Amino acid sequence: MKKLILGMMLLTTLMSGCESMSAAECATANWREKGIQDGNQGRTDQAANYHQSCVKASIPVDLENYRAGRTQGLQSYCQLNNALNEGLAGHGYNDVCPSPIGQNFKRLHAAAYRLQETRKTLSRLQDEQNQAERELLDSKTDAKRKIILRDQLARSDRRIVDTRDELRSAQYSLDRLSSNLLP
């Protein structure tokens, strides 16, 4: 959970850093297209961030066109197949889809994201186990370290079994939800 929170904070920081626009960008911006891009990417309304950047150059943001474009972009983004793809790709969801699709989008995205995160965890555990096995087989590893490694591998085996169980559960949940929500 901590990794998820840290990842979301980093993503938010990175995304907010991308919002600043130069005076030239503000002057030439097609606000409808900017809104469509943000909507297509499932981003929250960025008008305030754009305003903050462009006000420095005394250039107004065309809020009406930006928001109309974003609404148009969200129509493309807020498709249930996209919820599945975004979750499996490990992309976060900013709770931007309107009702009635918003609730199902969120559920499907969360199930797909859970599956993707579990896959990553299993891969990391297997990599750690492989590294420990290599070190155990290395003739340069001393006897005390080998005892520690054997204990570590025993615990690792259990975590891998538990994670595989979690992976099966996540896949089953996603399959059921997908069959209920997707055509």
BALOBA-1460 file (C-alpha; in Angstrom, 3 decimals):
// residues 183
<rec num="1" residu="m" x="0.000" y="0.000" z="0.000"/>
<rec num="2" residu="k" x="2.876" y="2.355" z="0.829"/>
<rec num="3" residu="k" x="4.379" y="1.739" z="-2.611"/>
<rec num="4" residu="l" x="1.047" y="2.521" z="-4.243"/>
<rec num="5" residu="i" x="0.695" y="5.775" z="-2.306"/>
<rec num="6" residu="l" x="4.284" y="6.789" z="-3.064"/>
<rec num="7" residu="g" x="3.783" y="5.937" z="-6.718"/>
<rec num="8" residu="m" x="0.596" y="7.990" z="-6.914"/>
<rec num="9" residu="m" x="2.333" y="10.935" z="-5.204"/>
<rec num="10" residu="l" x="5.236" y="10.721" z="-7.650"/>
<rec num="11" residu="l" x="2.854" y="10.516" z="-10.602"/>
<rec num="12" residu="t" x="0.899" y="13.523" z="-9.340"/>
<rec num="13" residu="t" x="4.124" y="15.473" z="-8.879"/>
<rec num="14" residu="l" x="5.343" y="14.561" z="-12.344"/>
<rec num="15" residu="m" x="1.995" y="15.374" z="-13.929"/>
<rec num="16" residu="s" x="1.715" y="18.717" z="-12.187"/>
<rec num="17" residu="g" x="5.227" y="19.550" z="-13.350"/>
<rec num="18" residu="c" x="4.085" y="19.003" z="-16.921"/>
<rec num="19" residu="e" x="1.330" y="21.584" z="-16.605"/>
<rec num="20" residu="s" x="3.453" y="24.697" z="-16.781"/>
<rec num="21" residu="m" x="3.264" y="26.292" z="-20.170"/>
<rec num="22" residu="s" x="5.547" y="28.861" z="-21.690"/>
<rec num="23" residu="a" x="4.223" y="32.214" z="-22.874"/>
<rec num="24" residu="a" x="4.576" y="31.007" z="-26.467"/>
<rec num="25" residu="e" x="2.583" y="27.851" z="-25.719"/>
<rec num="26" residu="c" x="-0.108" y="29.912" z="-24.019"/>
<rec num="27" residu="a" x="-0.286" y="32.290" z="-26.984"/>
<rec num="28" residu="t" x="-0.636" y="29.512" z="-29.554"/>
<rec num="29" residu="a" x="-2.664" y="27.007" z="-27.541"/>
<rec num="30" residu="n" x="-5.715" y="25.461" z="-29.097"/>
<rec num="31" residu="w" x="-7.665" y="25.159" z="-25.867"/>
<rec num="32" residu="r" x="-10.226" y="22.751" z="-27.266"/>
<rec num="33" residu="e" x="-7.439" y="20.398" z="-28.419"/>
<rec num="34" residu="k" x="-5.676" y="20.773" z="-25.070"/>
<rec num="35" residu="g" x="-8.905" y="19.762" z="-23.363"/>
<rec num="36" residu="i" x="-9.403" y="16.802" z="-25.699"/>
<rec num="37" residu="q" x="-5.848" y="15.618" z="-24.960"/>
<rec num="38" residu="d" x="-6.382" y="15.871" z="-21.213"/>
<rec num="39" residu="g" x="-9.728" y="14.087" z="-21.470"/>
<rec num="40" residu="n" x="-8.295" y="11.329" z="-23.686"/>
<rec num="41" residu="q" x="-5.617" y="10.746" z="-21.041"/>
<rec num="42" residu="g" x="-8.121" y="10.626" z="-18.177"/>
<rec num="43" residu="r" x="-6.645" y="13.682" z="-16.524"/>
<rec num="44" residu="t" x="-8.424" y="15.878" z="-14.052"/>
<rec num="45" residu="d" x="-9.416" y="19.385" z="-15.121"/>
<rec num="46" residu="q" x="-6.135" y="21.260" z="-15.573"/>
<rec num="47" residu="a" x="-7.621" y="24.674" z="-16.364"/>
<rec num="48" residu="a" x="-6.414" y="26.210" z="-13.095"/>
<rec num="49" residu="n" x="-2.861" y="25.014" z="-13.749"/>
<rec num="50" residu="y" x="-2.931" y="26.368" z="-17.290"/>
<rec num="51" residu="h" x="-4.370" y="29.640" z="-16.031"/>
<rec num="52" residu="q" x="-1.566" y="29.909" z="-13.478"/>
<rec num="53" residu="s" x="1.034" y="29.481" z="-16.230"/>
<rec num="54" residu="c" x="-0.617" y="31.754" z="-18.773"/>
<rec num="55" residu="v" x="-1.608" y="34.581" z="-16.418"/>
<rec num="56" residu="k" x="2.108" y="35.341" z="-16.045"/>
<rec num="57" residu="a" x="2.159" y="36.116" z="-19.755"/>
<rec num="58" residu="s" x="-1.172" y="38.004" z="-19.546"/>
<rec num="59" residu="i" x="-2.766" y="35.446" z="-21.853"/>
<rec num="60" residu="p" x="-6.231" y="34.180" z="-20.923"/>
<rec num="61" residu="v" x="-7.206" y="30.522" z="-20.997"/>
<rec num="62" residu="d" x="-10.317" y="29.828" z="-23.053"/>
<rec num="63" residu="l" x="-12.087" y="27.868" z="-20.329"/>
<rec num="64" residu="e" x="-15.221" y="27.196" z="-22.348"/>
<rec num="65" residu="n" x="-13.316" y="25.567" z="-25.208"/>
<rec num="66" residu="y" x="-10.906" y="23.754" z="-22.880"/>
<rec num="67" residu="r" x="-13.737" y="22.217" z="-20.848"/>
<rec num="68" residu="a" x="-15.782" y="21.334" z="-23.935"/>
<rec num="69" residu="g" x="-12.714" y="19.592" z="-25.360"/>
<rec num="70" residu="r" x="-12.003" y="17.787" z="-22.126"/>
<rec num="71" residu="t" x="-15.598" y="16.546" z="-21.991"/>
<rec num="72" residu="q" x="-15.191" y="15.266" z="-25.549"/>
<rec num="73" residu="g" x="-11.901" y="13.568" z="-24.643"/>
<rec num="74" residu="l" x="-13.448" y="11.942" z="-21.586"/>
<rec num="75" residu="q" x="-16.088" y="10.360" z="-23.814"/>
<rec num="76" residu="s" x="-13.265" y="8.453" z="-25.510"/>
<rec num="77" residu="y" x="-11.406" y="7.713" z="-22.284"/>
<rec num="78" residu="c" x="-14.387" y="6.567" z="-20.223"/>
<rec num="79" residu="q" x="-14.940" y="3.282" z="-22.046"/>
<rec num="80" residu="l" x="-14.892" y="0.044" z="-20.067"/>
<rec num="81" residu="n" x="-12.330" y="-1.558" z="-22.379"/>
<rec num="82" residu="n" x="-10.090" y="1.384" z="-21.606"/>
<rec num="83" residu="a" x="-10.548" y="0.806" z="-17.859"/>
<rec num="84" residu="l" x="-9.217" y="-2.706" z="-18.369"/>
<rec num="85" residu="n" x="-6.289" y="-1.567" z="-20.530"/>
<rec num="86" residu="e" x="-5.342" y="1.321" z="-18.241"/>
<rec num="87" residu="g" x="-5.385" y="-0.901" z="-15.149"/>
<rec num="88" residu="l" x="-3.335" y="-3.651" z="-16.781"/>
<rec num="89" residu="a" x="-0.831" y="-1.032" z="-17.946"/>
<rec num="90" residu="g" x="-0.437" y="0.141" z="-14.353"/>
<rec num="91" residu="h" x="-1.856" y="3.597" z="-15.010"/>
<rec num="92" residu="g" x="-3.720" y="5.263" z="-12.189"/>
<rec num="93" residu="y" x="-7.325" y="6.382" z="-12.382"/>
<rec num="94" residu="n" x="-8.259" y="9.925" z="-11.397"/>
<rec num="95" residu="d" x="-11.980" y="9.252" z="-10.872"/>
<rec num="96" residu="v" x="-12.874" y="11.447" z="-13.852"/>
<rec num="97" residu="c" x="-15.597" y="9.400" z="-15.543"/>
<rec num="98" residu="p" x="-19.152" y="10.589" z="-14.969"/>
<rec num="99" residu="s" x="-22.030" y="8.429" z="-13.823"/>
<rec num="100" residu="p" x="-23.309" y="5.944" z="-14.723"/>
<rec num="101" residu="i" x="-20.132" y="4.524" z="-16.329"/>
<rec num="102" residu="g" x="-17.827" y="5.997" z="-13.679"/>
<rec num="103" residu="q" x="-18.585" y="3.390" z="-11.015"/>
<rec num="104" residu="n" x="-18.081" y="0.431" z="-13.368"/>
<rec num="105" residu="f" x="-14.971" y="2.023" z="-14.867"/>
<rec num="106" residu="k" x="-13.516" y="2.394" z="-11.384"/>
<rec num="107" residu="r" x="-14.318" y="-1.214" z="-10.417"/>
<rec num="108" residu="l" x="-12.903" y="-2.699" z="-13.612"/>
<rec num="109" residu="h" x="-9.815" y="-0.500" z="-13.477"/>
<rec num="110" residu="a" x="-9.165" y="-1.447" z="-9.837"/>
<rec num="111" residu="a" x="-9.446" y="-5.173" z="-10.606"/>
<rec num="112" residu="a" x="-7.093" y="-4.891" z="-13.588"/>
<rec num="113" residu="y" x="-4.656" y="-2.732" z="-11.612"/>
<rec num="114" residu="r" x="-4.669" y="-5.276" z="-8.762"/>
<rec num="115" residu="l" x="-3.801" y="-8.050" z="-11.217"/>
<rec num="116" residu="q" x="-0.976" y="-6.003" z="-12.742"/>
<rec num="117" residu="e" x="0.457" y="-5.114" z="-9.315"/>
<rec num="118" residu="t" x="0.303" y="-8.755" z="-8.205"/>
<rec num="119" residu="r" x="2.155" y="-9.813" z="-11.349"/>
<rec num="120" residu="k" x="4.873" y="-7.256" z="-10.603"/>
<rec num="121" residu="t" x="5.134" y="-8.473" z="-7.009"/>
<rec num="122" residu="l" x="5.486" y="-12.093" z="-8.130"/>
<rec num="123" residu="s" x="8.173" y="-11.155" z="-10.636"/>
<rec num="124" residu="r" x="10.099" y="-9.193" z="-7.994"/>
<rec num="125" residu="l" x="9.888" y="-12.087" z="-5.518"/>
<rec num="126" residu="q" x="11.088" y="-14.555" z="-8.158"/>
<rec num="127" residu="d" x="14.002" y="-12.278" z="-9.048"/>
<rec num="128" residu="e" x="14.966" y="-11.997" z="-5.375"/>
<rec num="129" residu="q" x="14.741" y="-15.758" z="-4.988"/>
<rec num="130" residu="n" x="16.892" y="-16.341" z="-8.077"/>
<rec num="131" residu="q" x="19.510" y="-13.939" z="-6.733"/>
<rec num="132" residu="a" x="19.563" y="-15.725" z="-3.368"/>
<rec num="133" residu="e" x="19.884" y="-19.113" z="-5.102"/>
<rec num="134" residu="r" x="22.816" y="-17.870" z="-7.186"/>
<rec num="135" residu="e" x="24.532" y="-16.551" z="-4.078"/>
<rec num="136" residu="l" x="23.897" y="-19.840" z="-2.251"/>
<rec num="137" residu="l" x="25.501" y="-21.813" z="-5.079"/>
<rec num="138" residu="d" x="28.477" y="-19.475" z="-5.297"/>
<rec num="139" residu="s" x="31.587" y="-21.155" z="-3.880"/>
<rec num="140" residu="k" x="32.727" y="-17.791" z="-2.475"/>
<rec num="141" residu="t" x="29.719" y="-17.546" z="-0.147"/>
<rec num="142" residu="d" x="30.726" y="-18.415" z="3.420"/>
<rec num="143" residu="a" x="28.899" y="-20.997" z="5.568"/>
<rec num="144" residu="k" x="27.155" y="-18.453" z="7.847"/>
<rec num="145" residu="r" x="25.777" y="-16.570" z="4.869"/>
<rec num="146" residu="k" x="24.537" y="-19.840" z="3.330"/>
<rec num="147" residu="i" x="22.508" y="-20.564" z="6.489"/>
<rec num="148" residu="i" x="20.902" y="-17.126" z="6.225"/>
<rec num="149" residu="l" x="20.217" y="-17.646" z="2.517"/>
<rec num="150" residu="r" x="18.545" y="-21.026" z="3.091"/>
<rec num="151" residu="d" x="16.263" y="-19.441" z="5.684"/>
<rec num="152" residu="q" x="15.551" y="-16.549" z="3.322"/>
<rec num="153" residu="l" x="14.716" y="-18.978" z="0.510"/>
<rec num="154" residu="a" x="12.311" y="-20.924" z="2.715"/>
<rec num="155" residu="r" x="10.437" y="-17.709" z="3.560"/>
<rec num="156" residu="s" x="10.616" y="-16.661" z="-0.082"/>
<rec num="157" residu="d" x="9.012" y="-19.935" z="-1.194"/>
<rec num="158" residu="r" x="6.029" y="-19.252" z="1.093"/>
<rec num="159" residu="r" x="5.650" y="-15.651" z="-0.118"/>
<rec num="160" residu="i" x="5.763" y="-16.821" z="-3.733"/>
<rec num="161" residu="v" x="3.088" y="-19.448" z="-3.086"/>
<rec num="162" residu="d" x="0.919" y="-16.815" z="-1.361"/>
<rec num="163" residu="t" x="1.460" y="-14.353" z="-4.208"/>
<rec num="164" residu="r" x="0.567" y="-16.983" z="-6.816"/>
<rec num="165" residu="d" x="-2.650" y="-17.606" z="-4.883"/>
<rec num="166" residu="e" x="-3.298" y="-13.866" z="-4.870"/>
<rec num="167" residu="l" x="-2.577" y="-13.761" z="-8.606"/>
<rec num="168" residu="r" x="-5.121" y="-16.506" z="-9.294"/>
<rec num="169" residu="s" x="-7.664" y="-14.688" z="-7.143"/>
<rec num="170" residu="a" x="-7.008" y="-11.371" z="-8.884"/>
<rec num="171" residu="q" x="-7.303" y="-13.012" z="-12.313"/>
<rec num="172" residu="y" x="-10.540" y="-14.749" z="-11.319"/>
<rec num="173" residu="s" x="-12.011" y="-11.493" z="-9.977"/>
<rec num="174" residu="l" x="-11.044" y="-9.607" z="-13.123"/>
<rec num="175" residu="d" x="-12.430" y="-12.356" z="-15.377"/>
<rec num="176" residu="r" x="-15.774" y="-12.369" z="-13.540"/>
<rec num="177" residu="l" x="-16.059" y="-8.605" z="-13.538"/>
<rec num="178" residu="s" x="-15.059" y="-8.405" z="-17.197"/>
<rec num="179" residu="s" x="-17.636" y="-11.004" z="-18.202"/>
<rec num="180" residu="n" x="-20.331" y="-9.053" z="-16.368"/>
<rec num="181" residu="l" x="-19.377" y="-5.595" z="-17.651"/>
<rec num="182" residu="l" x="-17.810" y="-6.029" z="-21.079"/>
<rec num="183" residu="p" x="-19.703" y="-7.030" z="-24.216"/>
